[in-house]
Amino acid sequence: MDIKTLQAFRQSEYEEAADGYRAVADMARTAKDTLDGRISMGVSARLQGEAASTALDELKSLSGNFHYTQVECGLVSTALNAFAFDVGAAKRRLDVALADAQAAGCTVNPDGSVAFPAGAKPGAEKAAEGGTVTGSAGGTATSDAIERQAINIHPNPNYGKAIEFANRIADALREASDADAKWAPKLRALKADDDLMVSDADWADAQSDMAGVEQAGAAYRDSLPQPPKDGTPKDNAAWWKGLTAEQQEAWLSLRPAATGALDGLPATVRDEANRTVLAERRGQYQLELASIPEPPRNEWTWVTTGRAPVRVHTDEYMEWHRAYNDRYERLNNSLRGMNAIQARIDRSGERGLPEAYLLGFSAEGNGRAIVANGNPDTADHQAVFVPGTKSNLSSINGDINRMENVWRAAEGANNGSVSTITWLGYDAPQDIVKDSPFSHYADDGAPAYNRFLDGLDASRTSDTDPHRTAIGHSYGTTVIGSAARQGDLNADDVVLAGSPGVQVPKAEQLDVPKGPRLEPGGGRGHRPGRRPVRTRWNRLGRPVDEPQ
């Protein structure tokens, strides 16, 4: 990078190019949403048979293409903005250094060297001749000390000024060169295969692209308005609303997992972010699973010890087991859950089933998933279900199906729109004997449940308050009770099934109102009183409290 090239850099041109890619991403997003929310759902609701199934498969593939286009173009837009930010900062440093040099009577040469005029220090009999100096970028402590000595010794006071200007110019040029070297491979990597099929490899590559852009764009990301540290859902909602379209795209592109996990953000935003994470992680896991050899078919053999033969694993199988089994099972279990989530997304429109919203997702540990039937931000009624012992990502299909059934039953009542949510947002105990007797699983998960419920208020777009029901099964009821004990359970009704105990001795402490059942628009902000609630079981299976 030389002075002429950096001076000619126009940050606005790259930002305009970024705007163009963001526009393409927006068009792809609109096309995907139209395919998923209108066309595919319409076909599912009205048509049946082989032709309809084939058409839906093609529409799903086309939607996947648009989704991939949206993600990649969003990354290109963010990368261009980040590149422009990095080089633009270097150019501004160069411009200021050049202006300061000119004001001091120095001349900057095309190679970055600085010519200084003659000058004399106070008390000198005559002026010292001028000269030319070349700067160095990022000197060491030793070189800086030597440079300071040379400046103090030199008879011309302009020498020190020229050294300063030359060093500032060298720093700016090196900063621009580093940015160019850093971003060139990242931008070259942002390209798709020349075909019409978005494969697992494409999504895994998109995840790699995202990691590369985030790493290179750290300075740009840090310059953006940051999410509030330990913010409430209301804080998160206000932060998101205050971002520009460019800044929102940057957060969705650079940090989709973190963005999708923020309670209080609109359901559509969280869904978009988490679907990206789902697609990329699913592609990554599928590729990794394909790279692991299949388990040997001859898993068992018989050996004779004593009087009777004994069935044992073969040496071949044990070798495979030691090398691959743990990761093989982990990948399969995670993919089982991811496929179940994707299957629910694909079922939108079947028998009137509304569009799915992925409000939370992680494949780490036992996995997390928050799946809504219908948009909770606009629904008149919300039901948030907490599953219990043995729940994890691999078993999420059964919990999703339960809330589908609840949606159908509630929607059939024809008393306003409904959103039913499966909330696996905590680490559930995995063993009914070893884990479930302990309360720390509930105590650790309850604050997250409370934040999620509060977030449903913060992200609401309807003028009326919803009627909200907290539903718990098994250990999930303990999570709900702990949420009420630790904070304010933001719900109008509580339904407990198969409860081992809810951590509170009286039903009133579950924070639900007495009085007649509330209609839509009469949620927690407008409740007239408190309604009788039954807490049916304690850990011994006996009634805890039944006020009438």
C-alpha positions in Angstrom: 0.0 0.0 0.0 1.4 3.4 -1.0 0.3 7.0 -0.3 -1.3 7.4 -3.7 -3.4 4.3 -3.4 -4.5 5.0 0.1 -5.4 8.7 -0.8 -7.5 7.4 -3.7 -9.5 5.1 -1.4 -13.2 6.0 -1.2 -14.9 4.4 1.8 -18.3 5.4 0.5 -17.9 3.3 -2.7 -17.4 0.1 -0.6 -20.2 1.0 1.7 -22.5 1.5 -1.4 -21.4 -1.9 -2.6 -22.3 -3.3 0.9 -25.7 -1.7 0.6 -26.2 -3.4 -2.7 -25.4 -6.8 -1.3 -27.6 -6.1 1.7 -30.4 -5.3 -0.7 -29.9 -8.6 -2.4 -30.0 -10.3 1.0 -33.2 -8.6 1.8 -34.8 -9.7 -1.5 -33.7 -13.3 -0.9 -35.1 -13.0 2.7 -38.4 -11.8 1.3 -38.5 -14.5 -1.4 -37.8 -17.2 1.3 -40.5 -15.9 3.6 -43.0 -15.7 0.8 -42.2 -19.3 -0.2 -42.4 -20.6 3.3 -45.1 -18.4 4.7 -47.5 -18.2 1.8 -46.8 -20.5 -1.1 -45.7 -23.7 0.6 -48.2 -23.3 3.5 -50.9 -22.8 0.9 -50.0 -25.9 -1.0 -49.8 -27.9 2.3 -53.2 -26.6 3.4 -55.1 -27.1 0.1 -53.4 -30.0 -1.9 -52.6 -33.6 -1.2 -51.0 -36.4 -3.2 -47.8 -37.2 -4.9 -47.8 -34.1 -7.1 -48.2 -31.8 -4.1 -45.4 -33.6 -2.2 -43.1 -33.2 -5.2 -44.0 -29.6 -5.5 -43.3 -29.0 -1.8 -39.9 -30.7 -2.0 -39.0 -28.4 -4.9 -40.3 -25.3 -3.0 -38.3 -26.4 0.1 -35.2 -26.7 -2.1 -35.8 -23.3 -3.6 -36.4 -21.8 -0.2 -33.1 -23.2 0.9 -31.3 -21.6 -2.0 -32.8 -18.2 -1.1 -31.9 -18.7 2.6 -28.3 -19.5 1.6 -28.2 -16.4 -0.7 -29.5 -14.3 2.1 -26.9 -15.5 4.6 -23.9 -15.2 2.1 -24.9 -11.8 0.8 -25.4 -10.6 4.3 -21.9 -11.8 5.1 -20.5 -10.0 2.0 -22.3 -6.8 3.0 -20.9 -7.0 6.5 -17.4 -7.9 5.2 -17.4 -4.9 2.8 -18.5 -2.6 5.5 -15.8 -3.9 7.9 -13.1 -3.7 5.2 -14.2 -0.1 4.5 -14.1 0.7 8.2 -10.6 -0.7 8.6 -9.1 1.0 5.6 -11.1 4.1 6.1 -9.6 4.5 9.6 -6.1 4.2 8.1 -6.9 6.8 5.4 -8.1 9.3 8.0 -4.9 8.8 9.9 -2.9 9.4 6.7 -5.0 12.5 5.8 -4.4 14.1 9.2 -0.7 13.3 9.1 -0.3 14.8 5.6 -2.2 18.0 6.7 -0.1 18.4 9.8 3.1 17.9 7.8 2.0 20.6 5.3 1.1 23.0 8.1 4.6 22.5 9.6 6.3 23.4 6.3 7.3 19.8 5.5 6.9 18.1 2.2 5.7 14.5 2.0 7.2 12.5 -0.9 5.4 9.8 -2.9 7.3 7.1 -1.0 6.2 8.4 2.4 9.5 10.1 3.3 9.2 13.6 4.7 11.5 16.6 3.7 11.9 19.2 6.4 13.1 22.8 6.0 16.2 24.4 7.6 15.8 25.5 11.2 17.6 26.5 14.3 17.1 25.6 18.0 16.9 28.5 20.5 20.4 30.0 21.1 21.9 28.5 17.9 24.1 30.9 15.9 22.8 29.7 12.6 20.1 27.5 11.1 20.8 23.9 10.4 20.2 22.6 7.0 17.0 20.7 6.1 16.8 17.2 5.0 14.6 14.1 4.4 13.7 11.3 6.8 11.9 8.0 6.4 9.5 6.8 9.0 9.1 3.3 10.5 5.9 1.7 11.7 5.4 0.3 15.1 8.9 0.6 16.5 10.2 -1.2 19.5 11.0 0.3 22.9 14.8 0.2 22.0 14.3 1.8 18.6 12.0 4.5 20.0 14.6 5.4 22.6 17.4 5.7 20.0 15.1 7.8 17.9 14.4 10.2 20.8 18.2 10.6 21.4 18.7 11.4 17.7 16.0 14.0 17.8 17.5 15.6 20.9 20.9 15.7 19.4 19.9 16.9 16.0 20.5 20.7 15.6 17.4 21.3 13.4 14.1 21.3 15.4 12.2 20.4 12.3 14.0 17.1 12.2 11.9 15.8 15.1 8.7 17.0 13.6 9.5 15.3 10.3 10.3 12.0 12.1 6.9 12.2 13.8 5.1 12.8 10.6 7.0 10.1 8.7 6.2 7.6 11.5 2.5 8.5 11.5 2.4 8.1 7.7 4.2 4.7 7.9 1.8 3.6 10.6 -1.2 4.5 8.5 0.2 2.8 5.4 1.0 -0.4 7.4 -2.5 -0.3 8.9 -4.1 -0.1 5.4 -1.7 -2.8 4.1 -2.6 -5.1 7.0 -6.3 -4.6 6.4 -6.0 -5.3 2.7 -4.0 -8.5 3.4 -6.4 -9.6 6.0 -9.6 -9.0 4.0 -8.5 -10.1 0.6 -8.7 -13.9 1.4 -11.9 -13.4 3.4 -13.7 -11.7 0.6 -12.4 -14.2 -2.0 -13.8 -17.0 0.2 -17.3 -15.6 0.0 -18.4 -17.4 -3.1 -20.7 -20.2 -3.8 -20.4 -23.4 -5.9 -21.5 -23.0 -9.5 -24.6 -25.1 -9.1 -28.3 -24.9 -8.0 -28.0 -27.2 -5.0 -27.3 -26.0 -1.5 -25.6 -28.9 0.2 -24.4 -29.7 3.7 -20.9 -28.7 2.5 -22.2 -25.3 1.4 -23.7 -24.6 4.9 -20.6 -25.8 6.6 -18.6 -23.5 4.4 -21.0 -20.7 5.3 -20.2 -21.3 8.9 -16.5 -21.1 8.2 -17.0 -17.9 6.2 -18.9 -16.4 9.2 -16.1 -17.3 11.6 -13.6 -15.8 9.2 -15.5 -12.5 8.7 -16.2 -12.2 12.5 -12.5 -12.7 13.3 -11.3 -10.2 10.7 -14.1 -7.7 11.5 -13.5 -7.6 15.2 -12.7 -3.9 15.1 -15.8 -3.1 13.0 -18.0 -5.2 15.3 -16.7 -3.5 18.4 -17.5 -0.1 16.9 -21.2 -1.1 16.6 -23.6 -0.4 19.5 -23.2 -3.3 21.8 -26.0 -5.3 23.4 -26.6 -4.1 27.0 -24.5 -6.1 29.4 -26.7 -8.3 31.5 -29.6 -6.3 30.0 -33.3 -7.0 30.7 -35.5 -8.1 27.8 -36.7 -4.5 27.6 -33.1 -3.3 27.4 -32.5 -5.8 24.6 -35.6 -4.7 22.7 -34.6 -1.0 23.0 -31.1 -1.7 21.8 -32.3 -3.6 18.7 -34.8 -0.9 17.8 -32.1 1.7 18.0 -29.8 0.0 15.4 -29.7 1.0 11.8 -30.5 -1.6 9.1 -26.8 -1.9 8.4 -26.0 -2.6 12.1 -28.8 -5.1 12.4 -27.5 -7.0 9.4 -24.0 -6.9 10.9 -25.2 -8.6 14.1 -27.2 -11.2 12.3 -24.2 -11.9 10.0 -21.4 -11.9 12.6 -23.2 -13.2 15.7 -26.4 -15.0 14.8 -26.2 -17.3 17.8 -25.8 -14.5 20.3 -28.5 -12.4 18.5 -31.0 -15.3 18.4 -30.5 -15.9 22.1 -31.5 -12.4 23.2 -34.8 -12.3 25.0 -36.9 -9.3 24.0 -36.0 -9.2 20.3 -38.8 -9.7 17.8 -39.7 -13.4 17.1 -39.0 -12.9 13.4 -35.4 -11.7 14.1 -34.7 -14.5 16.6 -36.1 -17.0 14.1 -33.9 -15.7 11.3 -30.8 -15.8 13.4 -31.4 -19.3 14.8 -32.4 -20.8 11.5 -29.0 -19.7 10.2 -27.3 -21.3 13.1 -29.4 -24.5 12.7 -28.6 -24.8 9.0 -24.9 -24.2 9.4 -24.5 -26.5 12.4 -26.5 -29.2 10.7 -24.3 -29.0 7.6 -21.2 -29.2 9.8 -22.4 -32.2 11.7 -23.6 -34.0 8.6 -20.2 -33.6 7.0 -18.4 -34.7 10.2 -20.7 -37.7 10.6 -20.0 -38.7 7.0 -16.3 -38.7 7.7 -16.6 -41.3 10.5 -16.5 -44.9 9.4 -19.7 -46.8 9.9 -19.7 -49.3 12.8 -18.5 -52.7 11.8 -21.3 -55.1 10.9 -19.7 -57.9 12.8 -20.3 -56.3 16.2 -20.7 -59.5 18.1 -19.0 -62.9 18.3 -19.0 -65.9 20.6 -16.2 -67.2 22.8 -16.1 -70.3 24.9 -15.1 -69.8 28.5 -15.8 -72.7 30.8 -18.8 -74.8 29.9 -20.9 -72.3 27.8 -20.2 -69.9 25.0 -20.4 -66.1 25.8 -21.4 -63.3 23.5 -18.8 -60.5 23.3 -17.9 -57.6 21.1 -15.5 -58.3 18.3 -12.0 -56.9 18.4 -12.8 -54.9 15.2 -15.9 -53.4 16.8 -14.0 -52.5 20.1 -11.3 -50.8 18.1 -14.0 -48.7 16.3 -15.8 -48.0 19.6 -12.7 -46.6 21.2 -11.9 -44.4 18.3 -15.3 -43.1 17.2 -18.2 -44.2 19.3 -18.6 -41.2 21.6 -18.5 -38.6 18.8 -20.6 -40.8 16.5 -23.4 -41.0 19.1 -23.2 -37.3 19.9 -23.5 -36.3 16.2 -26.4 -38.7 15.6 -28.2 -37.5 18.7 -27.8 -33.8 17.8 -28.8 -34.4 14.2 -31.9 -36.2 15.3 -33.0 -33.1 17.2 -32.0 -30.8 14.4 -33.9 -32.9 11.8 -36.9 -32.8 14.1 -36.8 -29.0 14.3 -36.4 -28.7 10.5 -39.3 -31.2 10.0 -41.5 -29.0 12.1 -40.5 -26.0 10.1 -41.3 -27.9 6.9 -44.7 -29.0 8.3 -46.0 -25.4 8.4 -49.4 -25.3 6.7 -50.2 -29.0 7.1 -53.8 -29.3 8.5 -53.7 -25.6 9.2 -50.5 -25.7 11.3 -49.0 -22.2 11.5 -45.5 -21.2 10.7 -42.8 -22.2 13.1 -40.5 -19.8 14.8 -37.2 -21.0 16.1 -36.7 -18.7 19.1 -33.6 -20.4 20.5 -31.1 -23.1 19.4 -27.8 -24.6 20.5 -26.2 -27.9 19.9 -23.8 -27.5 22.8 -24.0 -29.9 25.8 -27.4 -31.6 25.8 -28.7 -29.0 23.4 -31.3 -26.3 23.6 -34.3 -25.5 21.5 -37.2 -23.1 21.7 -39.8 -23.7 19.0 -43.1 -21.7 18.6 -46.2 -22.6 16.7 -47.4 -19.3 15.4 -45.9 -15.8 16.1 -46.1 -15.1 19.8 -45.6 -11.4 19.2 -49.0 -11.1 17.7 -50.9 -14.0 19.4 -53.8 -13.4 21.7 -53.0 -16.6 23.7 -49.5 -17.9 24.5 -48.6 -21.3 26.1 -45.0 -21.9 27.1 -44.2 -25.6 27.8 -41.2 -26.7 29.9 -40.4 -30.4 29.4 -38.8 -32.5 32.2 -36.4 -35.2 33.0 -34.5 -36.8 30.1 -35.3 -33.9 27.8 -32.5 -32.9 25.4 -32.0 -31.9 21.8 -32.2 -35.5 20.6 -35.7 -36.0 22.1 -37.1 -32.6 21.2 -39.5 -34.1 18.6 -41.9 -35.5 21.2 -42.0 -32.1 23.0 -42.6 -30.3 19.7 -45.4 -32.7 18.8 -47.1 -32.1 22.2 -47.3 -28.4 21.7 -48.6 -28.9 18.2 -51.4 -30.9 19.7 -52.0 -28.1 22.3 -52.1 -25.6 19.5 -54.7 -27.5 17.5 -56.9 -27.9 20.6 -56.6 -24.3 21.6 -57.0 -22.9 18.1 -60.1 -25.1 17.8 -61.7 -23.1 20.6 -61.9 -20.1 18.2 -61.2 -17.6 20.9 -58.4 -15.6 19.3 -55.0 -16.5 17.8 -52.7 -18.9 19.6 -49.0 -19.5 19.9 -47.7 -22.6 21.7 -44.0 -22.8 22.6 -41.7 -25.6 23.5 -39.1 -24.2 25.8 -36.1 -26.4 26.3 -34.0 -23.5 27.4 -32.3 -25.2 30.4 -30.2 -28.2 31.2 -32.8 -30.8 32.2 -31.8 -33.7 34.5 -31.0 -36.7 32.3 -31.4 -39.5 34.9 -34.6 -39.9 36.9 -32.7 -41.5 39.8 -29.3 -39.8 39.8 -30.3 -36.3 38.7 -34.0 -35.5 39.1 -34.0 -35.5 42.9 -31.8 -32.4 42.9 -33.2 -28.9 42.6 -30.2 -27.1 41.1 -31.3 -28.0 37.5 -34.5 -26.1 38.2 -32.9 -23.3 40.2 -30.3 -22.7 37.4 -33.0 -22.8 34.6 -35.7 -20.8 36.3 -34.1 -17.3 35.7 -33.8 -18.1 32.0 -37.5 -19.1 31.9 -38.5 -15.8 33.6 -36.4 -13.8 31.2 -38.0 -15.6 28.3 -41.5 -14.9 29.5 -40.6 -11.2 30.2 -39.1 -11.1 26.7 -42.5 -12.1 25.2 -43.8 -8.8 26.6 -40.9 -6.8 25.4 -41.1 -8.1 21.8 -44.9 -7.8 21.6 -46.2 -5.9 18.5 -49.9 -6.1 19.3 -51.6 -3.3 21.3 -53.3 -5.8 23.6 -51.7 -8.0 26.3 -51.8 -11.8 25.7 -53.2 -14.4 27.9 -50.3 -16.5 28.9 -50.2 -20.1 30.3 -47.1 -21.7 31.8 -47.2 -25.5 31.3 -44.8 -27.9 33.0 -44.4 -31.6 32.8 -42.4 -33.7 35.2 -39.3 -31.8 36.3 -40.5 -28.9 34.1 -43.1 -28.2 36.8 -40.2 -27.8 39.3 -38.6 -25.2 36.9 -41.9 -23.3 36.9 -42.2 -23.4 40.7 -38.6 -22.2 41.0 -39.2 -19.4 38.6 -42.1 -18.2 40.8 -40.1 -18.6 43.9 -37.0 -16.7 42.5 -38.9 -14.0 40.7 -42.2 -12.9 39.2 -43.7 -15.7 37.0 -45.1 -13.7 34.1 -48.1 -15.9 33.5 -51.9 -15.9 33.9 -52.3 -19.6 34.3 -50.2 -22.5 35.4 -50.7 -26.1 34.3 -48.7 -28.8 36.1 -48.6 -32.5 34.9 -46.8 -35.3 36.7 -45.1 -32.9 39.1 -42.5 -34.1 41.6 -42.9 -30.8 43.5 -42.9 -27.1 42.7 -40.7 -25.6 45.5 -43.5 -23.3 46.9 -45.9 -24.4 49.7 -49.0 -22.4 48.6 -50.7 -22.0 45.2 -50.8 -18.2 45.7 -47.0 -18.2 45.5 -47.1 -19.3 41.9 -47.9 -15.7 40.9 -51.1 -16.4 38.9 -54.2 -14.3 39.4 -57.5 -15.3 41.0 -60.8 -14.6 39.5 -62.5 -15.4 36.2 -60.5 -16.6 33.2 -59.1 -13.6 31.4 -59.9 -12.9 27.8 -57.4 -11.7 25.2 -56.4 -8.2 26.0 -56.8 -8.8 29.8 -53.3 -10.1 30.5 -51.1 -9.5 33.5 -51.2 -5.8 33.1 -55.0 -5.7 33.4 -55.9 -8.6 35.7 -58.8 -7.8 38.1 -57.8 -10.1 40.9 -56.3 -13.5 41.6 -57.9 -16.8 40.5 -57.9 -20.1 42.4 -55.2 -22.5 41.2 -54.4 -26.1 42.2 -50.9 -27.2 43.0 -51.6 -30.9 42.9 -48.5 -32.8 44.0 -45.5 -32.7 46.2 -42.5 -35.0 46.1 -44.5 -37.7 48.0 -47.5 -37.5 45.6 -49.7 -35.7 48.1 -51.7 -32.5 47.7 -49.7 -29.4 48.7 -52.3 -26.7 48.5 -55.8 -26.6 47.1 -57.4 -23.2 47.8 -61.0 -22.8 46.6 
